[in-house]
C-alpha cells in the first residue's frame, strides 16, 4: 500500500512510469481516466517492491534537484 501512495506523487514523471512499465511488463497509461487504483494494484508491484521503491526515491531526489537548480537560475 505505501508504494501506491508514492506512485501518486507529482514527482513521478513519464520516465519513471516508463521504468515501472518495463519492470512490470505491462503497458498501461497512468494518465488515462480509465486507469484506476485497481489497474495499478493489478500490476502486482509488491513483487518488485525494492525496485519500485528505488524508482520513487530516484524521482523524489530528481525533483529536489530540479527545485534547487531552479533557485540558482534565478
PDB file of N, H, CA, C and O in Angstrom:
ATOM      1  N   UNK A   1       0.796  -1.206   0.000  1.00  0.00           N
ATOM      2  CA  UNK A   1       0.000   0.000   0.000  1.00  0.00           C
ATOM      3  C   UNK A   1       0.839   1.273   0.000  1.00  0.00           C
ATOM      4  O   UNK A   1       0.501   2.210  -0.723  1.00  0.00           O
ATOM      5  N   UNK A   2       1.925   1.348   0.782  1.00  0.00           N
ATOM      6  H   UNK A   2       2.200   0.587   1.369  1.00  0.00           H
ATOM      7  CA  UNK A   2       2.726   2.582   0.747  1.00  0.00           C
ATOM      8  C   UNK A   2       3.258   2.885  -0.647  1.00  0.00           C
ATOM      9  O   UNK A   2       3.408   4.049  -1.016  1.00  0.00           O
ATOM     10  N   UNK A   3       3.545   1.840  -1.423  1.00  0.00           N
ATOM     11  H   UNK A   3       3.424   0.894  -1.123  1.00  0.00           H
ATOM     12  CA  UNK A   3       4.044   2.067  -2.784  1.00  0.00           C
ATOM     13  C   UNK A   3       3.007   2.799  -3.624  1.00  0.00           C
ATOM     14  O   UNK A   3       3.354   3.669  -4.423  1.00  0.00           O
ATOM     15  N   UNK A   4       1.750   2.453  -3.451  1.00  0.00           N
ATOM     16  H   UNK A   4       1.468   1.746  -2.802  1.00  0.00           H
ATOM     17  CA  UNK A   4       0.696   3.117  -4.228  1.00  0.00           C
ATOM     18  C   UNK A   4       0.640   4.600  -3.904  1.00  0.00           C
ATOM     19  O   UNK A   4       0.421   5.428  -4.788  1.00  0.00           O
ATOM     20  N   UNK A   5       0.839   4.933  -2.633  1.00  0.00           N
ATOM     21  H   UNK A   5       1.017   4.260  -1.915  1.00  0.00           H
ATOM     22  CA  UNK A   5       0.865   6.340  -2.239  1.00  0.00           C
ATOM     23  C   UNK A   5       2.007   7.083  -2.898  1.00  0.00           C
ATOM     24  O   UNK A   5       1.846   8.218  -3.347  1.00  0.00           O
ATOM     25  N   UNK A   6       3.157   6.442  -2.956  1.00  0.00           N
ATOM     26  H   UNK A   6       3.288   5.520  -2.592  1.00  0.00           H
ATOM     27  CA  UNK A   6       4.324   7.062  -3.589  1.00  0.00           C
ATOM     28  C   UNK A   6       4.094   7.263  -5.085  1.00  0.00           C
ATOM     29  O   UNK A   6       4.527   8.264  -5.657  1.00  0.00           O
ATOM     30  N   UNK A   7       3.425   6.327  -5.701  1.00  0.00           N
ATOM     31  H   UNK A   7       3.073   5.514  -5.236  1.00  0.00           H
ATOM     32  CA  UNK A   7       3.199   6.413  -7.147  1.00  0.00           C
ATOM     33  C   UNK A   7       2.257   7.551  -7.514  1.00  0.00           C
ATOM     34  O   UNK A   7       2.248   7.996  -8.662  1.00  0.00           O
ATOM     35  N   UNK A   8       1.474   8.025  -6.573  1.00  0.00           N
ATOM     36  H   UNK A   8       1.480   7.665  -5.640  1.00  0.00           H
ATOM     37  CA  UNK A   8       0.517   9.098  -6.838  1.00  0.00           C
ATOM     38  C   UNK A   8       1.147  10.484  -6.730  1.00  0.00           C
ATOM     39  O   UNK A   8       0.495  11.482  -7.036  1.00  0.00           O
ATOM     40  N   UNK A   9       2.379  10.556  -6.306  1.00  0.00           N
ATOM     41  H   UNK A   9       2.909   9.746  -6.057  1.00  0.00           H
ATOM     42  CA  UNK A   9       3.024  11.842  -6.072  1.00  0.00           C
ATOM     43  C   UNK A   9       3.372  12.556  -7.388  1.00  0.00           C
ATOM     44  O   UNK A   9       3.660  11.909  -8.395  1.00  0.00           O
ATOM     45  N   UNK A  10       3.341  13.886  -7.366  1.00  0.00           N
ATOM     46  H   UNK A  10       3.108  14.411  -6.548  1.00  0.00           H
ATOM     47  CA  UNK A  10       3.609  14.654  -8.595  1.00  0.00           C
ATOM     48  C   UNK A  10       5.039  14.544  -9.100  1.00  0.00           C
ATOM     49  O   UNK A  10       5.313  14.890 -10.249  1.00  0.00           O
ATOM     50  N   UNK A  11       5.958  14.067  -8.262  1.00  0.00           N
ATOM     51  H   UNK A  11       5.735  13.785  -7.328  1.00  0.00           H
ATOM     52  CA  UNK A  11       7.343  13.940  -8.721  1.00  0.00           C
ATOM     53  C   UNK A  11       7.531  12.751  -9.654  1.00  0.00           C
ATOM     54  O   UNK A  11       8.590  12.615 -10.266  1.00  0.00           O
ATOM     55  N   UNK A  12       6.531  11.892  -9.775  1.00  0.00           N
ATOM     56  H   UNK A  12       5.670  12.002  -9.278  1.00  0.00           H
ATOM     57  CA  UNK A  12       6.621  10.759 -10.706  1.00  0.00           C
ATOM     58  C   UNK A  12       6.399  11.289 -12.129  1.00  0.00           C
ATOM     59  O   UNK A  12       5.296  11.703 -12.487  1.00  0.00           O
ATOM     60  N   UNK A  13       7.453  11.268 -12.918  1.00  0.00           N
ATOM     61  H   UNK A  13       8.349  10.932 -12.627  1.00  0.00           H
ATOM     62  CA  UNK A  13       7.412  11.763 -14.293  1.00  0.00           C
ATOM     63  C   UNK A  13       7.260  10.597 -15.267  1.00  0.00           C
ATOM     64  O   UNK A  13       7.324   9.430 -14.880  1.00  0.00           O
ATOM     65  N   UNK A  14       7.060  10.938 -16.528  1.00  0.00           N
ATOM     66  H   UNK A  14       7.008  11.886 -16.842  1.00  0.00           H
ATOM     67  CA  UNK A  14       6.875   9.900 -17.558  1.00  0.00           C
ATOM     68  C   UNK A  14       8.018   8.891 -17.567  1.00  0.00           C
ATOM     69  O   UNK A  14       7.790   7.692 -17.726  1.00  0.00           O
ATOM     70  N   UNK A  15       9.243   9.374 -17.398  1.00  0.00           N
ATOM     71  H   UNK A  15       9.428  10.348 -17.270  1.00  0.00           H
ATOM     72  CA  UNK A  15      10.392   8.463 -17.448  1.00  0.00           C
ATOM     73  C   UNK A  15      10.351   7.453 -16.305  1.00  0.00           C
ATOM     74  O   UNK A  15      10.814   6.322 -16.454  1.00  0.00           O
ATOM     75  N   UNK A  16       9.796   7.863 -15.165  1.00  0.00           N
ATOM     76  H   UNK A  16       9.420   8.781 -15.044  1.00  0.00           H
ATOM     77  CA  UNK A  16       9.689   6.945 -14.032  1.00  0.00           C
ATOM     78  C   UNK A  16       8.586   5.914 -14.299  1.00  0.00           C
ATOM     79  O   UNK A  16       8.728   4.735 -13.977  1.00  0.00           O
ATOM     80  N   UNK A  17       7.495   6.381 -14.890  1.00  0.00           N
ATOM     81  H   UNK A  17       7.379   7.339 -15.152  1.00  0.00           H
ATOM     82  CA  UNK A  17       6.420   5.448 -15.248  1.00  0.00           C
ATOM     83  C   UNK A  17       6.895   4.470 -16.317  1.00  0.00           C
ATOM     84  O   UNK A  17       6.483   3.310 -16.327  1.00  0.00           O
ATOM     85  N   UNK A  18       7.753   4.930 -17.210  1.00  0.00           N
ATOM     86  H   UNK A  18       8.088   5.873 -17.203  1.00  0.00           H
ATOM     87  CA  UNK A  18       8.324   4.017 -18.210  1.00  0.00           C
ATOM     88  C   UNK A  18       9.107   2.902 -17.525  1.00  0.00           C
ATOM     89  O   UNK A  18       9.056   1.747 -17.948  1.00  0.00           O
ATOM     90  N   UNK A  19       9.823   3.250 -16.479  1.00  0.00           N
ATOM     91  H   UNK A  19       9.865   4.188 -16.136  1.00  0.00           H
ATOM     92  CA  UNK A  19      10.572   2.239 -15.728  1.00  0.00           C
ATOM     93  C   UNK A  19       9.619   1.244 -15.056  1.00  0.00           C
ATOM     94  O   UNK A  19       9.895   0.045 -15.024  1.00  0.00           O
ATOM     95  N   UNK A  20       8.515   1.736 -14.528  1.00  0.00           N
ATOM     96  H   UNK A  20       8.291   2.710 -14.554  1.00  0.00           H
ATOM     97  CA  UNK A  20       7.515   0.868 -13.887  1.00  0.00           C
ATOM     98  C   UNK A  20       6.901  -0.068 -14.927  1.00  0.00           C
ATOM     99  O   UNK A  20       6.719  -1.258 -14.668  1.00  0.00           O
ATOM    100  N   UNK A  21       6.582   0.477 -16.111  1.00  0.00           N
ATOM    101  H   UNK A  21       6.730   1.443 -16.322  1.00  0.00           H
ATOM    102  CA  UNK A  21       6.011  -0.359 -17.180  1.00  0.00           C
ATOM    103  C   UNK A  21       6.994  -1.457 -17.578  1.00  0.00           C
ATOM    104  O   UNK A  21       6.612  -2.615 -17.747  1.00  0.00           O
ATOM    105  N   UNK A  22       8.259  -1.081 -17.725  1.00  0.00           N
ATOM    106  H   UNK A  22       8.570  -0.141 -17.588  1.00  0.00           H
ATOM    107  CA  UNK A  22       9.273  -2.060 -18.111  1.00  0.00           C
ATOM    108  C   UNK A  22       9.424  -3.130 -17.031  1.00  0.00           C
ATOM    109  O   UNK A  22       9.526  -4.320 -17.331  1.00  0.00           O
ATOM    110  N   UNK A  23       9.437  -2.701 -15.796  1.00  0.00           N
ATOM    111  H   UNK A  23       9.355  -1.734 -15.553  1.00  0.00           H
ATOM    112  CA  UNK A  23       9.583  -3.610 -14.667  1.00  0.00           C
ATOM    113  C   UNK A  23       8.415  -4.597 -14.585  1.00  0.00           C
ATOM    114  O   UNK A  23       8.613  -5.797 -14.393  1.00  0.00           O
ATOM    115  N   UNK A  24       7.202  -4.075 -14.732  1.00  0.00           N
ATOM    116  H   UNK A  24       7.041  -3.100 -14.888  1.00  0.00           H
ATOM    117  CA  UNK A  24       6.008  -4.919 -14.593  1.00  0.00           C
ATOM    118  C   UNK A  24       5.712  -5.727 -15.845  1.00  0.00           C
ATOM    119  O   UNK A  24       5.017  -6.742 -15.791  1.00  0.00           O
ATOM    120  N   UNK A  25       6.245  -5.270 -16.978  1.00  0.00           N
ATOM    121  H   UNK A  25       6.809  -4.445 -17.023  1.00  0.00           H
ATOM    122  CA  UNK A  25       5.959  -5.956 -18.235  1.00  0.00           C
ATOM    123  C   UNK A  25       4.557  -5.690 -18.753  1.00  0.00           C
ATOM    124  O   UNK A  25       4.063  -6.394 -19.634  1.00  0.00           O
ATOM    125  N   UNK A  26       3.914  -4.656 -18.191  1.00  0.00           N
ATOM    126  H   UNK A  26       4.316  -4.084 -17.476  1.00  0.00           H
ATOM    127  CA  UNK A  26       2.542  -4.323 -18.580  1.00  0.00           C
ATOM    128  C   UNK A  26       2.519  -2.909 -19.135  1.00  0.00           C
ATOM    129  O   UNK A  26       3.038  -1.978 -18.519  1.00  0.00           O
ATOM    130  N   UNK A  27       1.909  -2.759 -20.313  1.00  0.00           N
ATOM    131  H   UNK A  27       1.487  -3.515 -20.813  1.00  0.00           H
ATOM    132  CA  UNK A  27       1.781  -1.433 -20.911  1.00  0.00           C
ATOM    133  C   UNK A  27       0.455  -0.828 -20.449  1.00  0.00           C
ATOM    134  O   UNK A  27      -0.612  -1.391 -20.695  1.00  0.00           O
ATOM    135  N   UNK A  28       0.530   0.301 -19.792  1.00  0.00           N
ATOM    136  H   UNK A  28       1.397   0.758 -19.593  1.00  0.00           H
ATOM    137  CA  UNK A  28      -0.662   0.989 -19.308  1.00  0.00           C
ATOM    138  C   UNK A  28      -0.399   2.479 -19.387  1.00  0.00           C
ATOM    139  O   UNK A  28       0.747   2.914 -19.495  1.00  0.00           O
ATOM    140  N   UNK A  29      -1.459   3.249 -19.334  1.00  0.00           N
ATOM    141  H   UNK A  29      -2.390   2.895 -19.246  1.00  0.00           H
ATOM    142  CA  UNK A  29      -1.345   4.701 -19.377  1.00  0.00           C
ATOM    143  C   UNK A  29      -1.844   5.245 -18.041  1.00  0.00           C
ATOM    144  O   UNK A  29      -3.045   5.261 -17.775  1.00  0.00           O
ATOM    145  N   UNK A  30      -0.923   5.682 -17.221  1.00  0.00           N
ATOM    146  H   UNK A  30       0.053   5.669 -17.437  1.00  0.00           H
ATOM    147  CA  UNK A  30      -1.281   6.174 -15.893  1.00  0.00           C
ATOM    148  C   UNK A  30      -2.111   7.445 -15.941  1.00  0.00           C
ATOM    149  O   UNK A  30      -2.744   7.795 -14.945  1.00  0.00           O
ATOM    150  N   UNK A  31      -2.126   8.144 -17.067  1.00  0.00           N
ATOM    151  H   UNK A  31      -1.611   7.859 -17.875  1.00  0.00           H
ATOM    152  CA  UNK A  31      -2.893   9.384 -17.200  1.00  0.00           C
ATOM    153  C   UNK A  31      -4.279   9.175 -17.794  1.00  0.00           C
ATOM    154  O   UNK A  31      -5.077  10.110 -17.856  1.00  0.00           O
ATOM    155  N   UNK A  32      -4.564   7.973 -18.224  1.00  0.00           N
ATOM    156  H   UNK A  32      -3.915   7.214 -18.174  1.00  0.00           H
ATOM    157  CA  UNK A  32      -5.878   7.658 -18.791  1.00  0.00           C
ATOM    158  C   UNK A  32      -6.918   7.671 -17.673  1.00  0.00           C
ATOM    159  O   UNK A  32      -6.721   7.028 -16.642  1.00  0.00           O
ATOM    160  N   UNK A  33      -8.019   8.392 -17.864  1.00  0.00           N
ATOM    161  H   UNK A  33      -8.178   8.914 -18.702  1.00  0.00           H
ATOM    162  CA  UNK A  33      -9.061   8.425 -16.827  1.00  0.00           C
ATOM    163  C   UNK A  33      -9.608   7.033 -16.484  1.00  0.00           C
ATOM    164  O   UNK A  33     -10.171   6.833 -15.408  1.00  0.00           O
ATOM    165  N   UNK A  34      -9.444   6.085 -17.391  1.00  0.00           N
ATOM    166  H   UNK A  34      -8.987   6.247 -18.266  1.00  0.00           H
ATOM    167  CA  UNK A  34      -9.916   4.723 -17.126  1.00  0.00           C
ATOM    168  C   UNK A  34      -8.929   3.930 -16.258  1.00  0.00           C
ATOM    169  O   UNK A  34      -9.257   2.851 -15.764  1.00  0.00           O
ATOM    170  N   UNK A  35      -7.722   4.472 -16.079  1.00  0.00           N
ATOM    171  H   UNK A  35      -7.455   5.349 -16.480  1.00  0.00           H
ATOM    172  CA  UNK A  35      -6.747   3.835 -15.211  1.00  0.00           C
ATOM    173  C   UNK A  35      -7.126   4.155 -13.770  1.00  0.00           C
ATOM    174  O   UNK A  35      -7.168   5.317 -13.366  1.00  0.00           O
ATOM    175  N   UNK A  36      -7.394   3.125 -13.021  1.00  0.00           N
ATOM    176  H   UNK A  36      -7.359   2.181 -13.350  1.00  0.00           H
ATOM    177  CA  UNK A  36      -7.841   3.286 -11.639  1.00  0.00           C
ATOM    178  C   UNK A  36      -6.800   2.735 -10.675  1.00  0.00           C
ATOM    179  O   UNK A  36      -5.784   2.166 -11.073  1.00  0.00           O
ATOM    180  N   UNK A  37      -7.086   2.923  -9.411  1.00  0.00           N
ATOM    181  H   UNK A  37      -7.912   3.386  -9.088  1.00  0.00           H
ATOM    182  CA  UNK A  37      -6.251   2.329  -8.374  1.00  0.00           C
ATOM    183  C   UNK A  37      -6.163   0.822  -8.598  1.00  0.00           C
ATOM    184  O   UNK A  37      -5.111   0.212  -8.407  1.00  0.00           O
ATOM    185  N   UNK A  38      -7.274   0.240  -9.003  1.00  0.00           N
ATOM    186  H   UNK A  38      -8.129   0.735  -9.158  1.00  0.00           H
ATOM    187  CA  UNK A  38      -7.312  -1.212  -9.256  1.00  0.00           C
ATOM    188  C   UNK A  38      -6.343  -1.589 -10.380  1.00  0.00           C
ATOM    189  O   UNK A  38      -5.679  -2.622 -10.298  1.00  0.00           O
ATOM    190  N   UNK A  39      -6.256  -0.778 -11.407  1.00  0.00           N
ATOM    191  H   UNK A  39      -6.795   0.061 -11.473  1.00  0.00           H
ATOM    192  CA  UNK A  39      -5.326  -1.038 -12.516  1.00  0.00           C
ATOM    193  C   UNK A  39      -3.896  -1.127 -11.989  1.00  0.00           C
ATOM    194  O   UNK A  39      -3.153  -2.050 -12.321  1.00  0.00           O
ATOM    195  N   UNK A  40      -3.529  -0.159 -11.170  1.00  0.00           N
ATOM    196  H   UNK A  40      -4.133   0.591 -10.900  1.00  0.00           H
ATOM    197  CA  UNK A  40      -2.184  -0.129 -10.610  1.00  0.00           C
ATOM    198  C   UNK A  40      -1.990  -1.306  -9.647  1.00  0.00           C
ATOM    199  O   UNK A  40      -0.946  -1.958  -9.654  1.00  0.00           O
ATOM    200  N   UNK A  41      -2.996  -1.565  -8.830  1.00  0.00           N
ATOM    201  H   UNK A  41      -3.844  -1.035  -8.825  1.00  0.00           H
ATOM    202  CA  UNK A  41      -2.928  -2.677  -7.889  1.00  0.00           C
ATOM    203  C   UNK A  41      -2.720  -4.003  -8.622  1.00  0.00           C
ATOM    204  O   UNK A  41      -1.948  -4.851  -8.177  1.00  0.00           O
ATOM    205  N   UNK A  42      -3.409  -4.171  -9.738  1.00  0.00           N
ATOM    206  H   UNK A  42      -4.037  -3.482 -10.099  1.00  0.00           H
ATOM    207  CA  UNK A  42      -3.320  -5.420 -10.508  1.00  0.00           C
ATOM    208  C   UNK A  42      -1.952  -5.626 -11.157  1.00  0.00           C
ATOM    209  O   UNK A  42      -1.657  -6.720 -11.638  1.00  0.00           O
ATOM    210  N   UNK A  43      -1.123  -4.596 -11.175  1.00  0.00           N
ATOM    211  H   UNK A  43      -1.363  -3.708 -10.784  1.00  0.00           H
ATOM    212  CA  UNK A  43       0.231  -4.759 -11.705  1.00  0.00           C
ATOM    213  C   UNK A  43       1.074  -5.629 -10.770  1.00  0.00           C
ATOM    214  O   UNK A  43       2.150  -6.099 -11.141  1.00  0.00           O
ATOM    215  N   UNK A  44       0.569  -5.832  -9.561  1.00  0.00           N
ATOM    216  H   UNK A  44      -0.305  -5.450  -9.260  1.00  0.00           H
ATOM    217  CA  UNK A  44       1.241  -6.681  -8.574  1.00  0.00           C
ATOM    218  C   UNK A  44       2.663  -6.182  -8.300  1.00  0.00           C
ATOM    219  O   UNK A  44       3.621  -6.955  -8.264  1.00  0.00           O
ATOM    220  N   UNK A  45       2.765  -4.868  -8.108  1.00  0.00           N
ATOM    221  H   UNK A  45       1.987  -4.240  -8.137  1.00  0.00           H
ATOM    222  CA  UNK A  45       4.076  -4.248  -7.918  1.00  0.00           C
ATOM    223  C   UNK A  45       4.748  -4.641  -6.613  1.00  0.00           C
ATOM    224  O   UNK A  45       5.944  -4.411  -6.433  1.00  0.00           O
ATOM    225  N   UNK A  46       3.980  -5.236  -5.698  1.00  0.00           N
ATOM    226  H   UNK A  46       3.009  -5.423  -5.845  1.00  0.00           H
ATOM    227  CA  UNK A  46       4.616  -5.675  -4.460  1.00  0.00           C
ATOM    228  C   UNK A  46       5.683  -6.736  -4.729  1.00  0.00           C
ATOM    229  O   UNK A  46       6.590  -6.922  -3.918  1.00  0.00           O
ATOM    230  N   UNK A  47       5.580  -7.427  -5.855  1.00  0.00           N
ATOM    231  H   UNK A  47       4.843  -7.276  -6.514  1.00  0.00           H
ATOM    232  CA  UNK A  47       6.622  -8.385  -6.248  1.00  0.00           C
ATOM    233  C   UNK A  47       7.951  -7.680  -6.485  1.00  0.00           C
ATOM    234  O   UNK A  47       9.022  -8.262  -6.312  1.00  0.00           O
ATOM    235  N   UNK A  48       7.861  -6.417  -6.883  1.00  0.00           N
ATOM    236  H   UNK A  48       6.992  -5.943  -7.024  1.00  0.00           H
ATOM    237  CA  UNK A  48       9.032  -5.627  -7.257  1.00  0.00           C
ATOM    238  C   UNK A  48       9.236  -4.474  -6.271  1.00  0.00           C
ATOM    239  O   UNK A  48       9.749  -3.415  -6.634  1.00  0.00           O
ATOM    240  N   UNK A  49       8.833  -4.692  -5.035  1.00  0.00           N
ATOM    241  H   UNK A  49       8.416  -5.551  -4.739  1.00  0.00           H
ATOM    242  CA  UNK A  49       8.823  -3.628  -4.027  1.00  0.00           C
ATOM    243  C   UNK A  49      10.096  -2.815  -3.957  1.00  0.00           C
ATOM    244  O   UNK A  49      10.050  -1.585  -3.986  1.00  0.00           O
ATOM    245  N   UNK A  50      11.233  -3.483  -3.865  1.00  0.00           N
ATOM    246  H   UNK A  50      11.271  -4.482  -3.842  1.00  0.00           H
ATOM    247  CA  UNK A  50      12.501  -2.754  -3.755  1.00  0.00           C
ATOM    248  C   UNK A  50      12.781  -1.924  -4.994  1.00  0.00           C
ATOM    249  O   UNK A  50      13.200  -0.771  -4.892  1.00  0.00           O
ATOM    250  N   UNK A  51      12.552  -2.503  -6.156  1.00  0.00           N
ATOM    251  H   UNK A  51      12.211  -3.440  -6.238  1.00  0.00           H
ATOM    252  CA  UNK A  51      12.820  -1.788  -7.405  1.00  0.00           C
ATOM    253  C   UNK A  51      11.884  -0.588  -7.556  1.00  0.00           C
ATOM    254  O   UNK A  51      12.316   0.483  -7.982  1.00  0.00           O
ATOM    255  N   UNK A  52      10.614  -0.759  -7.212  1.00  0.00           N
ATOM    256  H   UNK A  52      10.263  -1.629  -6.866  1.00  0.00           H
ATOM    257  CA  UNK A  52       9.657   0.347  -7.302  1.00  0.00           C
ATOM    258  C   UNK A  52      10.044   1.437  -6.305  1.00  0.00           C
ATOM    259  O   UNK A  52       9.969   2.627  -6.610  1.00  0.00           O
ATOM    260  N   UNK A  53      10.455   1.020  -5.122  1.00  0.00           N
ATOM    261  H   UNK A  53      10.516   0.053  -4.874  1.00  0.00           H
ATOM    262  CA  UNK A  53      10.885   1.995  -4.120  1.00  0.00           C
ATOM    263  C   UNK A  53      12.098   2.778  -4.607  1.00  0.00           C
ATOM    264  O   UNK A  53      12.188   3.982  -4.370  1.00  0.00           O
ATOM    265  N   UNK A  54      13.018   2.123  -5.275  1.00  0.00           N
ATOM    266  H   UNK A  54      12.945   1.144  -5.467  1.00  0.00           H
ATOM    267  CA  UNK A  54      14.181   2.811  -5.833  1.00  0.00           C
ATOM    268  C   UNK A  54      13.753   3.827  -6.884  1.00  0.00           C
ATOM    269  O   UNK A  54      14.290   4.934  -6.935  1.00  0.00           O
ATOM    270  N   UNK A  55      12.798   3.458  -7.714  1.00  0.00           N
ATOM    271  H   UNK A  55      12.362   2.559  -7.673  1.00  0.00           H
ATOM    272  CA  UNK A  55      12.308   4.374  -8.755  1.00  0.00           C
ATOM    273  C   UNK A  55      11.646   5.589  -8.116  1.00  0.00           C
ATOM    274  O   UNK A  55      11.900   6.720  -8.530  1.00  0.00           O
ATOM    275  N   UNK A  56      10.797   5.365  -7.109  1.00  0.00           N
ATOM    276  H   UNK A  56      10.590   4.446  -6.773  1.00  0.00           H
ATOM    277  CA  UNK A  56      10.126   6.505  -6.473  1.00  0.00           C
ATOM    278  C   UNK A  56      11.122   7.370  -5.705  1.00  0.00           C
ATOM    279  O   UNK A  56      11.002   8.595  -5.703  1.00  0.00           O
ATOM    280  N   UNK A  57      12.105   6.743  -5.052  1.00  0.00           N
ATOM    281  H   UNK A  57      12.202   5.748  -5.054  1.00  0.00           H
ATOM    282  CA  UNK A  57      13.136   7.522  -4.360  1.00  0.00           C
ATOM    283  C   UNK A  57      13.941   8.353  -5.349  1.00  0.00           C
ATOM    284  O   UNK A  57      14.254   9.515  -5.087  1.00  0.00           O
ATOM    285  N   UNK A  58      14.270   7.757  -6.474  1.00  0.00           N
ATOM    286  H   UNK A  58      14.016   6.813  -6.687  1.00  0.00           H
ATOM    287  CA  UNK A  58      15.008   8.472  -7.513  1.00  0.00           C
ATOM    288  C   UNK A  58      14.197   9.665  -7.999  1.00  0.00           C
ATOM    289  O   UNK A  58      14.739  10.754  -8.193  1.00  0.00           O
ATOM    290  N   UNK A  59      12.899   9.460  -8.196  1.00  0.00           N
ATOM    291  H   UNK A  59      12.459   8.576  -8.039  1.00  0.00           H
ATOM    292  CA  UNK A  59      12.061  10.563  -8.685  1.00  0.00           C
ATOM    293  C   UNK A  59      11.993  11.692  -7.667  1.00  0.00           C
ATOM    294  O   UNK A  59      11.978  12.862  -8.048  1.00  0.00           O
ATOM    295  N   UNK A  60      11.951  11.361  -6.375  1.00  0.00           N
ATOM    296  H   UNK A  60      11.963  10.410  -6.066  1.00  0.00           H
ATOM    297  CA  UNK A  60      11.952  12.391  -5.329  1.00  0.00           C
ATOM    298  C   UNK A  60      13.255  13.189  -5.363  1.00  0.00           C
ATOM    299  O   UNK A  60      13.244  14.418  -5.298  1.00  0.00           O
ATOM    300  N   UNK A  61      14.361  12.484  -5.464  1.00  0.00           N
ATOM    301  H   UNK A  61      14.370  11.485  -5.516  1.00  0.00           H
ATOM    302  CA  UNK A  61      15.664  13.141  -5.490  1.00  0.00           C
ATOM    303  C   UNK A  61      15.802  14.050  -6.709  1.00  0.00           C
ATOM    304  O   UNK A  61      16.312  15.165  -6.606  1.00  0.00           O
ATOM    305  N   UNK A  62      15.349  13.570  -7.853  1.00  0.00           N
ATOM    306  H   UNK A  62      14.935  12.664  -7.937  1.00  0.00           H
ATOM    307  CA  UNK A  62      15.406  14.384  -9.069  1.00  0.00           C
ATOM    308  C   UNK A  62      14.553  15.635  -8.913  1.00  0.00           C
ATOM    309  O   UNK A  62      14.936  16.713  -9.369  1.00  0.00           O
ATOM    310  N   UNK A  63      13.404  15.495  -8.272  1.00  0.00           N
ATOM    311  H   UNK A  63      13.094  14.620  -7.901  1.00  0.00           H
ATOM    312  CA  UNK A  63      12.522  16.638  -8.052  1.00  0.00           C
ATOM    313  C   UNK A  63      13.203  17.665  -7.153  1.00  0.00           C
ATOM    314  O   UNK A  63      13.159  18.864  -7.431  1.00  0.00           O
ATOM    315  N   UNK A  64      13.831  17.199  -6.080  1.00  0.00           N
ATOM    316  H   UNK A  64      13.867  16.225  -5.854  1.00  0.00           H
ATOM    317  CA  UNK A  64      14.549  18.107  -5.181  1.00  0.00           C
ATOM    318  C   UNK A  64      15.679  18.824  -5.915  1.00  0.00           C
ATOM    319  O   UNK A  64      15.888  20.023  -5.725  1.00  0.00           O
ATOM    320  N   UNK A  65      16.401  18.092  -6.748  1.00  0.00           N
ATOM    321  H   UNK A  65      16.232  17.118  -6.903  1.00  0.00           H
ATOM    322  CA  UNK A  65      17.496  18.700  -7.512  1.00  0.00           C
ATOM    323  C   UNK A  65      16.958  19.751  -8.466  1.00  0.00           C
ATOM    324  O   UNK A  65      17.558  20.816  -8.614  1.00  0.00           O
ATOM    325  N   UNK A  66      15.845  19.470  -9.110  1.00  0.00           N
ATOM    326  H   UNK A  66      15.358  18.606  -8.989  1.00  0.00           H
ATOM    327  CA  UNK A  66      15.241  20.439 -10.040  1.00  0.00           C
ATOM    328  C   UNK A  66      14.854  21.712  -9.315  1.00  0.00           C
ATOM    329  O   UNK A  66      15.065  22.812  -9.825  1.00  0.00           O
ATOM    330  N   UNK A  67      14.291  21.566  -8.131  1.00  0.00           N
ATOM    331  H   UNK A  67      14.120  20.672  -7.716  1.00  0.00           H
ATOM    332  CA  UNK A  67      13.884  22.726  -7.343  1.00  0.00           C
ATOM    333  C   UNK A  67      15.117  23.549  -6.953  1.00  0.00           C
ATOM    334  O   UNK A  67      15.115  24.775  -7.063  1.00  0.00           O
ATOM    335  N   UNK A  68      16.156  22.866  -6.500  1.00  0.00           N
ATOM    336  H   UNK A  68      16.157  21.870  -6.410  1.00  0.00           H
ATOM    337  CA  UNK A  68      17.379  23.579  -6.124  1.00  0.00           C
ATOM    338  C   UNK A  68      18.044  24.261  -7.308  1.00  0.00           C
ATOM    339  O   UNK A  68      18.525  25.387  -7.185  1.00  0.00           O
ATOM    340  N   UNK A  69      18.075  23.597  -8.440  1.00  0.00           N
ATOM    341  H   UNK A  69      17.684  22.682  -8.540  1.00  0.00           H
ATOM    342  CA  UNK A  69      18.653  24.210  -9.641  1.00  0.00           C
ATOM    343  C   UNK A  69      17.869  25.436 -10.073  1.00  0.00           C
ATOM    344  O   UNK A  69      18.445  26.436 -10.501  1.00  0.00           O
ATOM    345  N   UNK A  70      16.558  25.352  -9.959  1.00  0.00           N
ATOM    346  H   UNK A  70      16.090  24.540  -9.611  1.00  0.00           H
ATOM    347  CA  UNK A  70      15.716  26.490 -10.340  1.00  0.00           C
ATOM    348  C   UNK A  70      16.021  27.704  -9.449  1.00  0.00           C
ATOM    349  O   UNK A  70      15.982  28.842  -9.917  1.00  0.00           O
ATOM    350  N   UNK A  71      16.320  27.465  -8.190  1.00  0.00           N
ATOM    351  H   UNK A  71      16.352  26.540  -7.810  1.00  0.00           H
ATOM    352  CA  UNK A  71      16.666  28.564  -7.279  1.00  0.00           C
ATOM    353  C   UNK A  71      17.937  29.258  -7.730  1.00  0.00           C
ATOM    354  O   UNK A  71      18.035  30.483  -7.665  1.00  0.00           O
ATOM    355  N   UNK A  72      18.914  28.481  -8.187  1.00  0.00           N
ATOM    356  H   UNK A  72      18.834  27.485  -8.240  1.00  0.00           H
ATOM    357  CA  UNK A  72      20.193  29.048  -8.620  1.00  0.00           C
ATOM    358  C   UNK A  72      20.080  29.777  -9.950  1.00  0.00           C
ATOM    359  O   UNK A  72      20.855  30.694 -10.224  1.00  0.00           O
ATOM    360  N   UNK A  73      19.136  29.383 -10.767  1.00  0.00           N
ATOM    361  H   UNK A  73      18.507  28.639 -10.545  1.00  0.00           H
ATOM    362  CA  UNK A  73      18.975  30.004 -12.076  1.00  0.00           C
ATOM    363  C   UNK A  73      18.365  31.388 -11.984  1.00  0.00           C
ATOM    364  O   UNK A  73      18.475  32.178 -12.921  1.00  0.00           O
ATOM    365  N   UNK A  74      17.730  31.689 -10.878  1.00  0.00           N
ATOM    366  H   UNK A  74      17.641  31.047 -10.116  1.00  0.00           H
ATOM    367  CA  UNK A  74      17.064  32.992 -10.725  1.00  0.00           C
ATOM    368  C   UNK A  74      18.022  34.047 -10.412  1.00  0.00           C
ATOM    369  O   UNK A  74      17.636  35.204 -10.250  1.00  0.00           O
TER     370      UNK A  74
END
